[in-house]
Amino acid sequence: MTAAQHKIAVLGVLLCAGFLLPALLAGWLTPFDPYAGDLAQALTPPGGAHLLGRDEQGMDILSRLIVGARISLLVGVSTVAVSALVGVALGVLAGYAGGWVEQALMRLVDVLLAFPGLLLAIALVAVLGPGLGNVVLALAVLGWTGFARLARAQTLTVKHMDYVQAAVAAGAGHTRLMLRHIVPNMLGPVLVQASFAIAGAILSEASLSFLGLGVPPGTPSWGAMLSEGRHVLFEAPHVSVFPGLAIMLVVLSFNLLGDALGDALDPKRRGRTR
């Protein structure tokens, strides 16, 4: 890894830490009650006790951003956990079994990938109804396809390695081969994919909340805060600017982290960057 790539990796880690710590410690870090408003102080500009100002309901924007980070983290990690579990399981099964099993699963992946991701998520949430659980479910229905394709490709490569063939010759069963010899040797690419997927899930949740299809009204969500501020964009731009910056920095941080993990875990990429 070159010096420039090392600096980018450190930046990504620091930005992720700056997002994760407030999300985990939101109960102690919020300077004000994120749900308490004061209409007499609505749209107060940044400064003083309220560093980022107040929104249309007179609620402290900084406190709501900190609580919103917890929601974004919950949606991102939950979506990727479900997507990775389902996608890796089906991808390994397709690559290992081959034949009609592989064709059936990969054609299902192709069908889901044929639909625009965000539009399909909007349709699913519109049917299921708004709420964090339904948002996670809708995004996971779309997200597992990327993990499945990655796991299948890795399985097709790994299952022909000498150590796998030696395990076959020693009489290892199919389940043992997949769980002990194939899955552990694809964790690097899966972790890289997960970093990018978390960024995508956070961005998708913000998009759904912006459209009113995410968290329930009144819940601090960056996408919902961005939507609420668009009505007063010229009068009080800080209401939209700060949630927008938060979304941008978080997505950037996980993308930088994914690039850093790719450089660290892929020997071929390490060799090219020396």
C-alpha positions in Angstrom: 0.0 0.0 0.0 1.4 3.4 -1.0 1.7 6.3 1.4 -1.3 8.0 -0.3 -3.4 4.9 0.0 -2.4 4.5 3.6 -3.6 8.1 4.3 -6.9 7.4 2.6 -7.3 4.3 4.6 -6.7 6.2 7.8 -9.1 8.9 6.8 -11.8 6.2 6.1 -11.2 4.6 9.5 -11.4 7.9 11.3 -14.6 9.0 9.5 -16.2 5.6 10.3 -15.2 6.0 14.0 -16.6 9.5 14.0 -19.9 8.0 12.8 -19.9 4.9 14.9 -19.0 6.3 18.3 -21.8 9.0 18.4 -24.3 6.4 17.2 -23.3 4.0 20.0 -23.1 6.7 22.6 -26.1 8.8 21.5 -27.8 8.6 24.8 -24.9 10.4 26.5 -23.7 12.7 23.7 -27.0 14.5 22.8 -26.8 18.0 24.3 -30.6 18.4 24.2 -33.7 16.2 24.0 -33.9 15.3 20.3 -37.7 15.1 20.5 -38.3 18.3 22.4 -39.3 21.4 20.3 -39.8 25.0 20.9 -41.8 26.7 18.2 -40.8 30.1 19.5 -37.2 29.3 18.6 -37.9 27.6 15.2 -35.3 27.9 12.5 -32.7 29.4 14.9 -29.4 29.6 13.0 -26.3 27.8 14.1 -24.5 29.3 17.1 -24.6 29.5 20.9 -25.9 26.5 22.8 -27.4 25.0 19.6 -24.2 24.6 17.5 -26.1 23.5 14.4 -29.3 25.5 15.0 -32.9 24.4 15.3 -35.3 23.0 12.7 -38.9 24.0 11.9 -40.2 22.5 15.1 -37.6 24.2 17.2 -35.7 20.9 17.9 -31.9 20.8 18.2 -30.4 19.7 14.9 -27.2 18.3 16.4 -29.1 16.1 18.9 -31.3 14.8 16.1 -28.2 14.1 13.9 -26.6 12.1 16.7 -29.7 10.0 17.2 -30.2 9.7 13.4 -26.7 8.2 13.2 -27.9 5.3 15.4 -30.8 4.7 13.0 -28.6 4.7 10.0 -26.1 2.3 11.7 -28.9 0.0 12.7 -30.4 -0.1 9.2 -27.0 -0.4 7.5 -25.6 -3.2 9.7 -28.9 -5.1 9.9 -29.5 -5.0 6.1 -25.9 -6.1 5.3 -26.0 -8.9 8.0 -29.2 -10.4 6.5 -28.0 -9.8 2.9 -24.6 -11.4 3.6 -26.1 -14.4 5.4 -28.6 -15.2 2.7 -26.4 -14.2 -0.2 -23.3 -16.2 0.9 -25.3 -19.3 1.7 -27.1 -19.3 -1.6 -24.0 -18.3 -3.6 -21.9 -21.1 -2.0 -24.6 -23.6 -2.7 -24.9 -22.5 -6.3 -21.2 -22.6 -6.9 -20.6 -25.9 -5.1 -23.7 -27.8 -6.4 -23.6 -26.5 -10.0 -26.2 -27.9 -12.5 -29.8 -26.9 -12.3 -29.4 -25.6 -8.7 -26.8 -23.0 -9.9 -28.9 -22.1 -12.9 -32.1 -21.6 -10.9 -30.4 -19.4 -8.2 -28.4 -17.3 -10.7 -31.5 -16.7 -12.9 -33.3 -15.5 -9.8 -30.5 -13.1 -9.1 -30.6 -11.9 -12.7 -34.4 -11.2 -12.4 -33.9 -9.2 -9.3 -31.0 -7.2 -10.8 -33.1 -6.4 -13.8 -35.2 -4.1 -11.7 -33.9 -0.6 -10.6 -33.0 -1.2 -7.0 -34.4 1.9 -5.4 -37.7 1.7 -7.3 -38.1 -1.9 -6.2 -37.4 -0.9 -2.6 -40.0 1.8 -2.8 -42.5 -0.7 -4.2 -41.8 -3.2 -1.4 -42.0 -0.6 1.4 -45.2 0.9 -0.1 -46.7 -2.6 0.1 -45.3 -3.5 3.6 -45.7 0.0 5.1 -43.1 2.4 6.6 -41.0 1.3 9.5 -37.4 0.2 10.2 -38.1 -3.5 10.0 -39.8 -3.2 6.7 -37.0 -0.9 5.3 -34.4 -3.5 6.4 -36.5 -6.3 4.8 -36.9 -4.4 1.5 -33.2 -3.5 1.2 -32.2 -7.1 2.1 -34.4 -8.5 -0.6 -32.3 -6.5 -3.0 -28.9 -6.7 -1.2 -28.4 -10.4 -1.1 -27.9 -10.7 -4.9 -24.5 -9.0 -4.8 -23.2 -11.3 -2.1 -24.6 -14.3 -3.9 -22.8 -13.5 -7.1 -19.6 -12.9 -5.2 -19.9 -16.1 -3.2 -20.6 -18.2 -6.3 -17.6 -16.8 -8.1 -15.3 -17.4 -5.1 -16.7 -20.9 -4.6 -16.0 -21.8 -8.2 -12.4 -20.8 -7.7 -11.8 -22.2 -4.2 -13.4 -25.6 -4.7 -10.7 -26.5 -7.2 -7.8 -25.6 -4.8 -5.5 -28.4 -3.7 -6.5 -28.2 -0.1 -10.1 -28.7 -1.0 -9.3 -31.7 -3.2 -7.2 -33.1 -0.4 -10.2 -32.8 2.0 -12.4 -34.6 -0.6 -9.8 -37.4 -0.8 -9.8 -37.6 3.0 -13.5 -38.2 2.9 -14.8 -34.9 4.1 -18.6 -34.4 3.5 -20.2 -31.7 1.5 -21.3 -29.6 4.5 -17.8 -29.8 6.0 -16.2 -28.8 2.8 -18.4 -25.8 2.4 -18.3 -24.6 6.0 -14.7 -25.4 6.9 -12.8 -25.0 3.6 -14.7 -22.8 1.2 -16.5 -20.2 3.3 -13.5 -19.2 5.5 -11.4 -18.6 2.4 -13.8 -16.1 0.9 -14.3 -13.9 4.0 -11.9 -11.2 2.7 -13.9 -10.3 -0.5 -17.1 -10.6 1.5 -15.9 -8.1 4.1 -15.0 -5.7 1.3 -18.4 -6.1 -0.3 -20.0 -5.6 3.1 -18.3 -2.2 3.6 -19.6 -0.9 0.3 -23.0 -2.5 1.0 -23.3 -0.7 4.3 -22.8 2.6 2.5 -25.4 1.7 -0.1 -27.9 0.7 2.6 -27.5 3.9 4.5 -28.0 5.9 1.3 -31.0 3.9 0.4 -32.6 4.3 3.8 -32.0 8.1 3.6 -33.7 8.1 0.2 -36.7 6.1 1.4 -37.0 8.4 4.5 -36.7 11.5 2.3 -39.7 10.2 0.3 -41.7 9.5 3.6 -41.3 5.7 3.3 -38.7 5.1 5.9 -39.0 5.6 9.7 -42.3 6.8 11.2 -42.8 10.6 11.2 -41.0 12.4 14.0 -38.2 9.9 14.3 -34.8 11.5 13.8 -33.6 10.2 10.4 -31.1 12.0 8.2 -33.3 11.4 5.1 -36.4 12.7 6.8 -34.5 15.7 8.2 -33.3 16.5 4.7 -36.8 16.3 3.4 -38.2 18.5 6.2 -35.6 21.2 5.4 -36.3 21.5 1.7 -39.3 23.7 2.4 -37.2 26.3 4.1 -34.0 25.8 2.0 -33.5 29.5 1.2 -34.7 30.8 4.5 -32.8 28.4 6.8 -30.4 26.3 4.7 -28.7 24.8 7.8 -31.8 22.5 8.3 -31.0 20.6 5.2 -27.2 21.2 4.8 -26.1 19.4 8.0 -28.1 16.2 7.4 -26.9 16.2 3.8 -23.3 16.5 4.9 -23.7 13.7 7.4 -25.0 11.4 4.7 -22.2 12.3 2.3 -19.5 11.8 4.9 -20.8 8.5 6.2 -21.1 7.1 2.7 -17.7 8.4 1.8 -16.2 6.8 5.0 -17.5 3.3 4.3 -16.4 3.5 0.6 -12.9 4.5 1.7 -12.9 1.7 4.3 -13.9 -0.7 1.6 -11.1 0.4 -0.6 -8.6 0.1 2.3 -9.9 -3.4 3.1 -9.6 -4.4 -0.6 -5.9 -3.3 -0.6 -5.2 -5.0 2.7 -6.9 -8.4 2.0 -6.1 -8.9 -1.7 -2.5 -10.0 -2.3 -2.7 -9.1 -6.0 -3.7 -5.5 -5.2 -1.0 -5.3 -2.5 1.6 -6.3 -5.0 0.5 -3.7 -7.6 0.7 -0.9 -5.0 4.2 -1.5 -3.7 
